[in-house]
Amino acid sequence: MSVQSRHFRQTLQFGVLLLCLNIPLHPEGFESLLRSSPFGQPAVDTAGGSAVQPLEFRGVMIEGGKQYFSIHETKTRKSMWIGVNESGQPYQLRDYDEARGILKVEYQGSLLALSLKNAVIVVSSPENAKPATPDINSAAPSPSPNPRIRQLAEEAARRRAAARMQKN
């Protein structure tokens, strides 16, 4: 089979697949997928209902009398600790209003006012918690649906009991 006929066959199979899945073959269909992804909507800030800013203010730390701020880039998903007016970063921290908790950041020619992002804390209920490791010293072995495993567990328990009797 030649390369051209193989390519034609693969293209035809792909077209048939798209028709079976009822996916439009015209470019407008693909453009709509680019505008509105089927994998989710753009993130929305729950506080104000607007689109999430490109940077997030995640924390404050004082080291040697100097304040450092944790800034997270939402697009690249990278975070770093930097100080006010430090150079060499894609953004610069201009001012921090400690009373209001507002950090002013210069990013791509515009000044952003960021407030400290609230962390989402998930707590599991104690009744649903399971022990991290099984109790290996339990007296009764747990019943197994497999008869062979059950026999082995019973034999091991019998031998442990016999060993304890010999020690006494």
N, C-alpha and C positions, 0 to 999 in steps of 0.2 A: 504494500500500500504506500503510495507516495505521500510526501509531507503535506502537499496541498489538499489531497483528498482526506487525510486524517484531520487537518484543520477544519475543513468544511464539515466533516462529520461531527466533530466536537462542537462547532458553532451551531449546527442544526440541533444536536441533542440539547444544548443549553437553551435554545429558543423554544423547543418543545417543553422543556422543564418550566420555563417562565410562563408559557401559555397554560400549562396544567395548574400552576400555582396562582393563576390569574394576576400575574404581575405585568403591568403595561410595558411594552417594548419601546415606547417613545421616550425621548429624553426628558419630557416634562415630569414623568413619573419618578425618574431618578433625582431631578431637581427638588421635588417635594420631599424626598427622603433626606436630602441634604439640609433642607430648611427645618424639617420636623423629624427628628430621629425616632425610630420605633423603640429604641433602647432607653428612653427616658427623656424627661424634659430638662431644660437648663435649671440649675440650682437657684433656689429663691431664698432670700434672707427672711427668716420667720418673723423678725422684729418689724420690718418695714414693708415687706411684700415686694421689694424691688430686687433686681438681679444682684447676685453676689459680686462684691468688689474684687478686683484682681489680687488684692493683698488682704491678709487677715492679721490682726494684732492678737497674739496668743499668750503673751506673758511678759513679766517684768522681773529683772534680777539685779541685785546690787552686788558688785564685786570690786573690792578695793576702793569703795567710795564712789564708784562710777556706775550709772544705770545702763543696763543692757536690755534690749527689747527683742522678743521673739516675733519675727515676721514670717508669715507663710505665704508663698505664692501659690494661688489656687490653680493656675494653669499648669505649672510644672510640678506641683505638689512637693516643693522643697521649702524647708524652713532654715532660718539662721538667726543667731543672736548678734545684734549690732547695736552700737551706741549712737547717740545724737551727733549729727554732723560728721559721721565717719564717711570717708570717700572710698571709691573702688567697688561700690555695690550698684546694682541696677536701680536702686532707689536710695533716697537719703532721708533720714529722720530729722525733721526740722525743729520740732518742739513737742514737749509732753506736758499736758495740763494735769497734774496729779489730782487736783481737787475734783475735776470732772471726769478723769480717766480717759482723756482724749489724746491720741498720738497723731501729730500732723506729719505726713509723709509725702515727699515729692517723688512722683512716679510718672515717667513718660511725659514730662512737661506739665503735669497737673498736680495740684495739691489735694491730697486725700486726708480726711479726718476720720481716723479709725478708733473705734471703741473696743475695749477688751472683749474678745469672743467668749461667750459662755460655754463651758464644757457640758456635754451631755453625759450624765452618769447613769449607768444601768446597774441596778441592784437586783440580784436574784434572791428569791425567797428561800429561807433556810429549810423549809419542808421539801423543796425540790432539789436541795443540794445532796450530792452523793459523796461518800468518802473517796479521797484521792487514791488510796490503796486498799485492797481488800484485807480483811483481818485474817492473817495466816494462822493465828493461834486459836481460832474458834474450835470448840469441842466437836460440834456436829458438822460434817461436810455437807455442802449444799447438794441436794438431789440432782442427778443428771438424767436427762432423758435417754442417754446412751447407756445400755446395760453394761457394756465393757468398762466404760469410765466409772460407772457406779461401783462395779466390782473392785476396780483398782483403788478407789477411794476408801471403800470398806476395808480392804486388805491393809492399806496404809494406816488407817485408824487402829486396826487390830494390832499391828506391829508396834505402833507407838505406845499403846496401852500395855503390851507385853514388856516393852523396854522399861516403862515406868515401874512395873511390878518388880522387875529384876533389880532396879536401883534401890528399892525399899527393902 
